[in-house]
């Protein structure tokens, strides 16, 4: 590990292969994966459709650049716009890059309206990435520490407070967009309600602002619909996604509609690798599988199954506070710090993590069965019981 920059607090385990919900390490030990690479491997590990798509495409063509047409990219764009109700897509390599594209769309939109210093409203405890613009949009002082000066052009308001958005919009004529996550993955799994999301959509409509929805983690079936915003009866102007889109192959997407869809033109943005044939082949296999196997519906069902099981088992536990999230993006909120549970879970063969210090985050595959869910419940209950001691 000495040749690798020390940017991660790695646990002492290395995986060699996986199948479905299970991973296996160099010692041959088996682990139930309730984290899926932080919401990336939504179809589980070594899914045959993704494996076949990668193998076939790698044997034909891996990369040509966006100077030429890319058939797999066009196919993926048509799939995503059909599902989302958006007009077009810019493909990137990651979620942070997809959010960078969204921020650039908002800023350029402002300039086209004659606003020389456009401002985007962002939320407390948001997490949008680690590039300089997305880090500035992120509401995490620890992640930002040591990287100043951060960028201008952002104003922060409390999450789930539409009155706060109205107040800053009234006070600042330079505001051009509102950016938010439907569920704050790194922010303790705080979960927006329908009234709040609809209120933000109304504020944007009334003030000619773009509504930017970050679905890097919530998209691709994770929360019980293909995109989480589809549960609220609204459509954003820009939506970003990544993580589960490639099932482990790096790819991000920034989708736009209406006035936002025409902002970026040749020369205003680009990516060398973004949307290359290999990544798009994998993503097309993911999208098709999510639809054909009704995995978003399974995520909704299994999310309810897990939430019910935990609520019953934890109702009398003095450490338990609440269950947060949607579908298979779940947070178990405890009344004390439980950071140690990630390492302890790994020791016991259960992969999960802890966000905001006291929230156990579960992100199992969308293919999860009730039998596998029961194993997750038993494993988490054992960890919480030990925390009580």
TORBAZA-786356 format. One record per residue (C-alpha): x, y, z. Coordinates in nm, 2 decimals. Last residue first. Example, Ala and Ser with C-alpha at 12.3 -4.5 7.8 and 13.67 -1.06 7.14 Angstrom:
2
<atom <1.37; -0.11; 0.71>> <atom <1.23; -0.45; 0.78>> 
//
This chain:
389
<atom <-2.30; -0.35; 2.60>> <atom <-2.53; -0.14; 2.38>> <atom <-2.28; -0.14; 2.10>> <atom <-2.27; -0.52; 2.11>> <atom <-2.65; -0.53; 2.06>> <atom <-2.61; -0.28; 1.77>> <atom <-2.36; -0.51; 1.60>> <atom <-2.58; -0.82; 1.65>> <atom <-2.89; -0.63; 1.52>> <atom <-2.69; -0.53; 1.21>> <atom <-2.60; -0.90; 1.13>> <atom <-2.95; -1.03; 1.20>> <atom <-3.11; -0.76; 0.98>> <atom <-2.86; -0.82; 0.70>> <atom <-2.92; -1.20; 0.71>> <atom <-3.30; -1.13; 0.69>> <atom <-3.24; -0.91; 0.38>> <atom <-3.06; -1.20; 0.22>> <atom <-3.35; -1.43; 0.27>> <atom <-3.59; -1.16; 0.16>> <atom <-3.40; -1.13; -0.16>> <atom <-3.18; -0.84; -0.27>> <atom <-3.15; -0.78; -0.65>> <atom <-3.13; -0.40; -0.59>> <atom <-2.80; -0.47; -0.43>> <atom <-2.75; -0.35; -0.07>> <atom <-2.70; 0.01; 0.03>> <atom <-2.72; 0.02; 0.41>> <atom <-2.59; 0.32; 0.60>> <atom <-2.57; 0.30; 0.98>> <atom <-2.62; 0.66; 1.10>> <atom <-2.43; 0.79; 1.41>> <atom <-2.11; 0.95; 1.29>> <atom <-2.26; 1.15; 1.00>> <atom <-2.23; 0.83; 0.79>> <atom <-2.15; 0.48; 0.89>> <atom <-2.07; 0.19; 0.66>> <atom <-2.18; -0.16; 0.56>> <atom <-2.02; -0.49; 0.47>> <atom <-2.11; -0.79; 0.68>> <atom <-1.86; -1.07; 0.73>> <atom <-1.82; -1.04; 1.11>> <atom <-1.48; -0.86; 1.09>> <atom <-1.64; -0.63; 0.82>> <atom <-1.92; -0.55; 1.06>> <atom <-1.67; -0.46; 1.33>> <atom <-1.48; -0.23; 1.10>> <atom <-1.80; -0.05; 0.99>> <atom <-1.94; -0.06; 1.34>> <atom <-1.67; 0.16; 1.49>> <atom <-1.84; 0.48; 1.36>> <atom <-2.13; 0.42; 1.60>> <atom <-2.16; 0.75; 1.77>> <atom <-2.47; 0.77; 1.99>> <atom <-2.84; 0.81; 1.96>> <atom <-2.87; 0.58; 1.66>> <atom <-3.01; 0.65; 1.31>> <atom <-3.05; 0.35; 1.08>> <atom <-3.01; 0.48; 0.73>> <atom <-3.14; 0.32; 0.42>> <atom <-3.09; 0.36; 0.05>> <atom <-3.26; 0.03; -0.06>> <atom <-3.60; 0.20; -0.11>> <atom <-3.61; 0.55; 0.05>> <atom <-3.41; 0.69; 0.34>> <atom <-3.44; 0.72; 0.72>> <atom <-3.51; 0.48; 1.00>> <atom <-3.54; 0.64; 1.35>> <atom <-3.38; 0.69; 1.70>> <atom <-3.25; 0.36; 1.83>> <atom <-3.00; 0.35; 2.12>> <atom <-3.26; 0.27; 2.39>> <atom <-3.38; -0.04; 2.20>> <atom <-3.75; -0.10; 2.25>> <atom <-3.85; -0.04; 1.89>> <atom <-3.54; -0.19; 1.75>> <atom <-3.66; -0.53; 1.63>> <atom <-3.99; -0.41; 1.51>> <atom <-3.86; -0.10; 1.34>> <atom <-3.57; -0.30; 1.19>> <atom <-3.80; -0.56; 1.03>> <atom <-4.04; -0.30; 0.90>> <atom <-3.76; -0.10; 0.75>> <atom <-3.60; -0.41; 0.59>> <atom <-3.93; -0.52; 0.42>> <atom <-4.01; -0.16; 0.31>> <atom <-3.67; -0.13; 0.15>> <atom <-3.72; -0.48; 0.00>> <atom <-4.04; -0.37; -0.17>> <atom <-3.91; -0.04; -0.30>> <atom <-3.59; -0.20; -0.42>> <atom <-3.79; -0.47; -0.59>> <atom <-3.99; -0.21; -0.78>> <atom <-3.66; -0.05; -0.89>> <atom <-3.54; -0.40; -0.99>> <atom <-3.82; -0.47; -1.23>> <atom <-3.62; -0.74; -1.40>> <atom <-3.66; -0.60; -1.74>> <atom <-3.62; -0.23; -1.63>> <atom <-3.32; -0.27; -1.41>> <atom <-3.17; -0.52; -1.66>> <atom <-3.21; -0.28; -1.95>> <atom <-3.05; 0.01; -1.76>> <atom <-2.76; -0.20; -1.64>> <atom <-2.69; -0.35; -1.98>> <atom <-2.70; 0.00; -2.13>> <atom <-2.45; 0.11; -1.86>> <atom <-2.20; -0.16; -1.95>> <atom <-2.22; -0.08; -2.32>> <atom <-2.19; 0.29; -2.24>> <atom <-1.87; 0.24; -2.04>> <atom <-1.71; 0.03; -2.32>> <atom <-1.82; 0.26; -2.60>> <atom <-1.70; 0.59; -2.44>> <atom <-1.95; 0.81; -2.27>> <atom <-1.69; 1.04; -2.12>> <atom <-1.33; 0.94; -2.19>> <atom <-1.20; 1.27; -2.33>> <atom <-1.47; 1.50; -2.18>> <atom <-1.63; 1.82; -2.31>> <atom <-1.77; 2.16; -2.24>> <atom <-1.83; 2.50; -2.41>> <atom <-1.65; 2.41; -2.74>> <atom <-1.96; 2.27; -2.91>> <atom <-2.28; 2.40; -2.72>> <atom <-2.39; 2.38; -2.36>> <atom <-2.70; 2.59; -2.29>> <atom <-2.95; 2.40; -2.51>> <atom <-3.07; 2.14; -2.26>> <atom <-3.12; 2.39; -1.98>> <atom <-3.40; 2.58; -2.17>> <atom <-3.60; 2.26; -2.20>> <atom <-3.44; 1.95; -2.05>> <atom <-3.11; 1.84; -1.91>> <atom <-2.94; 1.51; -1.82>> <atom <-2.59; 1.50; -1.67>> <atom <-2.45; 1.15; -1.68>> <atom <-2.16; 0.97; -1.51>> <atom <-1.96; 0.66; -1.60>> <atom <-1.70; 0.45; -1.43>> <atom <-1.76; 0.07; -1.47>> <atom <-1.87; -0.06; -1.13>> <atom <-2.24; -0.13; -1.20>> <atom <-2.23; 0.14; -1.48>> <atom <-2.53; 0.35; -1.38>> <atom <-2.52; 0.26; -1.01>> <atom <-2.26; 0.53; -0.92>> <atom <-2.35; 0.80; -1.18>> <atom <-2.64; 1.04; -1.19>> <atom <-2.72; 1.41; -1.25>> <atom <-3.06; 1.58; -1.31>> <atom <-3.11; 1.91; -1.48>> <atom <-3.44; 2.10; -1.54>> <atom <-3.61; 1.89; -1.28>> <atom <-3.93; 1.70; -1.34>> <atom <-4.21; 1.68; -1.08>> <atom <-4.46; 1.42; -0.97>> <atom <-4.28; 1.34; -0.64>> <atom <-4.19; 0.97; -0.69>> <atom <-4.02; 1.05; -1.02>> <atom <-3.77; 1.27; -0.83>> <atom <-3.61; 0.94; -0.70>> <atom <-3.50; 0.83; -1.05>> <atom <-3.56; 0.48; -1.17>> <atom <-3.82; 0.43; -0.89>> <atom <-3.77; 0.25; -0.56>> <atom <-3.48; 0.44; -0.41>> <atom <-3.19; 0.27; -0.58>> <atom <-3.35; 0.22; -0.92>> <atom <-3.07; 0.39; -1.12>> <atom <-3.07; 0.72; -0.93>> <atom <-3.04; 0.79; -0.55>> <atom <-2.66; 0.79; -0.55>> <atom <-2.57; 1.04; -0.82>> <atom <-2.92; 1.17; -0.81>> <atom <-2.83; 1.54; -0.77>> <atom <-3.13; 1.75; -0.87>> <atom <-3.07; 2.09; -1.03>> <atom <-3.38; 2.31; -1.05>> <atom <-3.30; 2.60; -1.29>> <atom <-3.44; 2.94; -1.19>> <atom <-3.69; 3.15; -1.38>> <atom <-3.83; 3.29; -1.05>> <atom <-4.18; 3.14; -1.04>> <atom <-4.07; 2.81; -1.20>> <atom <-3.77; 2.77; -0.96>> <atom <-3.99; 2.85; -0.66>> <atom <-4.25; 2.60; -0.78>> <atom <-4.00; 2.32; -0.82>> <atom <-3.86; 2.40; -0.47>> <atom <-4.22; 2.37; -0.33>> <atom <-4.28; 2.04; -0.51>> <atom <-3.96; 1.90; -0.35>> <atom <-4.07; 2.03; -0.01>> <atom <-4.42; 1.89; -0.03>> <atom <-4.30; 1.55; -0.15>> <atom <-4.06; 1.50; 0.14>> <atom <-3.68; 1.52; 0.14>> <atom <-3.48; 1.25; 0.32>> <atom <-3.18; 1.31; 0.55>> <atom <-2.96; 1.00; 0.50>> <atom <-2.70; 1.12; 0.75>> <atom <-2.55; 1.39; 0.52>> <atom <-2.34; 1.15; 0.31>> <atom <-2.63; 1.01; 0.12>> <atom <-2.85; 1.31; 0.14>> <atom <-3.18; 1.19; 0.00>> <atom <-3.36; 1.39; -0.27>> <atom <-3.02; 1.57; -0.33>> <atom <-3.02; 1.95; -0.39>> <atom <-2.92; 2.23; -0.63>> <atom <-3.12; 2.56; -0.67>> <atom <-3.05; 2.77; -0.97>> <atom <-2.98; 3.12; -1.11>> <atom <-2.95; 3.35; -0.81>> <atom <-2.80; 3.69; -0.90>> <atom <-3.11; 3.89; -0.79>> <atom <-3.02; 3.81; -0.42>> <atom <-3.26; 3.90; -0.14>> <atom <-3.58; 3.76; -0.28>> <atom <-3.40; 3.44; -0.38>> <atom <-3.24; 3.42; -0.04>> <atom <-3.58; 3.44; 0.14>> <atom <-3.76; 3.19; -0.09>> <atom <-3.48; 2.94; -0.04>> <atom <-3.51; 2.98; 0.34>> <atom <-3.89; 2.93; 0.31>> <atom <-3.83; 2.60; 0.13>> <atom <-3.66; 2.46; 0.44>> <atom <-3.58; 2.09; 0.37>> <atom <-3.20; 2.14; 0.39>> <atom <-3.09; 2.46; 0.56>> <atom <-2.96; 2.73; 0.32>> <atom <-2.62; 2.78; 0.15>> <atom <-2.52; 3.04; -0.11>> <atom <-2.29; 2.96; -0.39>> <atom <-2.11; 3.17; -0.65>> <atom <-1.76; 3.21; -0.52>> <atom <-1.52; 2.92; -0.53>> <atom <-1.32; 2.79; -0.24>> <atom <-1.00; 2.95; -0.12>> <atom <-0.94; 2.71; 0.03>> <atom <-0.86; 2.34; 0.02>> <atom <-0.73; 2.28; 0.37>> <atom <-1.07; 2.19; 0.52>> <atom <-1.34; 2.14; 0.25>> <atom <-1.42; 1.77; 0.34>> <atom <-1.43; 1.86; 0.71>> <atom <-1.65; 2.16; 0.65>> <atom <-1.92; 1.95; 0.48>> <atom <-2.19; 2.13; 0.29>> <atom <-2.08; 2.04; -0.06>> <atom <-2.13; 2.31; -0.33>> <atom <-1.77; 2.42; -0.27>> <atom <-1.65; 2.06; -0.31>> <atom <-1.86; 2.04; -0.63>> <atom <-1.68; 2.34; -0.77>> <atom <-1.33; 2.24; -0.65>> <atom <-1.36; 1.87; -0.74>> <atom <-1.46; 1.66; -0.44>> <atom <-1.82; 1.57; -0.50>> <atom <-2.18; 1.68; -0.45>> <atom <-2.24; 1.62; -0.07>> <atom <-2.50; 1.83; 0.10>> <atom <-2.49; 1.87; 0.48>> <atom <-2.65; 2.22; 0.45>> <atom <-2.80; 2.29; 0.11>> <atom <-2.71; 2.47; -0.21>> <atom <-2.85; 2.79; -0.38>> <atom <-2.65; 2.87; -0.70>> <atom <-2.52; 3.22; -0.77>> <atom <-2.45; 3.39; -1.11>> <atom <-2.19; 3.67; -1.12>> <atom <-2.23; 3.84; -1.46>> <atom <-2.61; 3.79; -1.48>> <atom <-2.71; 3.89; -1.84>> <atom <-2.96; 3.61; -1.89>> <atom <-2.70; 3.42; -2.10>> <atom <-2.46; 3.46; -1.81>> <atom <-2.71; 3.29; -1.58>> <atom <-2.76; 3.00; -1.81>> <atom <-2.38; 2.97; -1.83>> <atom <-2.37; 2.95; -1.45>> <atom <-2.65; 2.69; -1.44>> <atom <-2.50; 2.48; -1.72>> <atom <-2.16; 2.49; -1.55>> <atom <-2.30; 2.37; -1.22>> <atom <-2.47; 2.08; -1.40>> <atom <-2.15; 1.99; -1.58>> <atom <-1.96; 1.99; -1.25>> <atom <-2.23; 1.77; -1.11>> <atom <-2.17; 1.51; -1.38>> <atom <-1.80; 1.55; -1.32>> <atom <-1.85; 1.47; -0.95>> <atom <-2.07; 1.18; -1.03>> <atom <-1.80; 1.02; -1.25>> <atom <-1.66; 0.96; -1.60>> <atom <-1.88; 1.20; -1.79>> <atom <-2.17; 1.18; -2.03>> <atom <-2.38; 1.48; -2.13>> <atom <-2.75; 1.40; -2.19>> <atom <-3.05; 1.52; -2.38>> <atom <-3.42; 1.60; -2.35>> <atom <-3.54; 1.48; -2.01>> <atom <-3.84; 1.27; -1.94>> <atom <-3.63; 1.04; -1.73>> <atom <-3.70; 0.69; -1.87>> <atom <-3.70; 0.80; -2.24>> <atom <-3.41; 1.04; -2.18>> <atom <-3.21; 0.76; -2.02>> <atom <-3.27; 0.50; -2.29>> <atom <-3.21; 0.74; -2.58>> <atom <-2.88; 0.85; -2.42>> <atom <-2.78; 0.49; -2.37>> <atom <-2.84; 0.41; -2.74>> <atom <-2.66; 0.72; -2.85>> <atom <-2.36; 0.63; -2.63>> <atom <-2.35; 0.28; -2.77>> <atom <-2.34; 0.41; -3.12>> <atom <-2.06; 0.66; -3.07>> <atom <-2.03; 0.93; -3.33>> <atom <-1.69; 1.10; -3.37>> <atom <-1.49; 1.38; -3.20>> <atom <-1.63; 1.23; -2.88>> <atom <-1.33; 0.99; -2.85>> <atom <-1.27; 0.65; -3.02>> <atom <-1.26; 0.41; -2.72>> <atom <-1.31; 0.04; -2.63>> <atom <-1.40; -0.12; -2.96>> <atom <-1.49; -0.48; -3.06>> <atom <-1.35; -0.73; -2.81>> <atom <-1.40; -0.49; -2.53>> <atom <-1.77; -0.45; -2.64>> <atom <-1.84; -0.82; -2.62>> <atom <-1.67; -0.87; -2.28>> <atom <-1.83; -0.56; -2.13>> <atom <-2.18; -0.66; -2.24>> <atom <-2.13; -1.02; -2.13>> <atom <-2.02; -0.92; -1.78>> <atom <-2.30; -0.67; -1.75>> <atom <-2.57; -0.93; -1.84>> <atom <-2.40; -1.20; -1.63>> <atom <-2.40; -0.99; -1.31>> <atom <-2.05; -1.04; -1.16>> <atom <-2.13; -0.86; -0.84>> <atom <-2.47; -0.72; -0.74>> <atom <-2.71; -0.55; -0.98>> <atom <-2.68; -0.22; -0.79>> <atom <-2.30; -0.24; -0.79>> <atom <-2.24; 0.13; -0.72>> <atom <-2.43; 0.23; -0.41>> <atom <-2.12; 0.27; -0.20>> <atom <-1.91; -0.01; -0.34>> <atom <-2.21; -0.24; -0.29>> <atom <-2.27; -0.14; 0.08>> <atom <-2.48; -0.44; 0.21>> <atom <-2.23; -0.69; 0.08>> <atom <-2.25; -1.02; 0.27>> <atom <-1.89; -1.14; 0.31>> <atom <-1.73; -1.48; 0.24>> <atom <-1.37; -1.57; 0.35>> <atom <-1.14; -1.72; 0.09>> <atom <-0.83; -1.58; 0.24>> <atom <-0.79; -1.33; -0.05>> <atom <-1.14; -1.21; 0.01>> <atom <-1.48; -1.32; -0.12>> <atom <-1.78; -1.09; -0.19>> <atom <-2.15; -1.18; -0.18>> <atom <-2.47; -1.01; -0.29>> <atom <-2.46; -1.14; -0.64>> <atom <-2.13; -1.31; -0.70>> <atom <-1.79; -1.17; -0.60>> <atom <-1.42; -1.19; -0.66>> <atom <-1.08; -1.12; -0.52>> <atom <-1.15; -0.89; -0.22>> <atom <-0.88; -0.73; -0.01>> <atom <-0.93; -0.69; 0.37>> <atom <-0.74; -0.48; 0.63>> <atom <-0.98; -0.18; 0.63>> <atom <-0.87; 0.13; 0.44>> <atom <-0.87; 0.47; 0.58>> <atom <-0.83; 0.63; 0.24>> <atom <-0.62; 0.92; 0.10>> <atom <-0.28; 0.78; 0.18>> <atom <-0.14; 0.80; -0.17>> <atom <-0.06; 0.45; -0.30>> <atom <0.30; 0.32; -0.34>> <atom <0.30; 0.23; 0.04>> <atom <0.00; 0.00; 0.00>> 
//
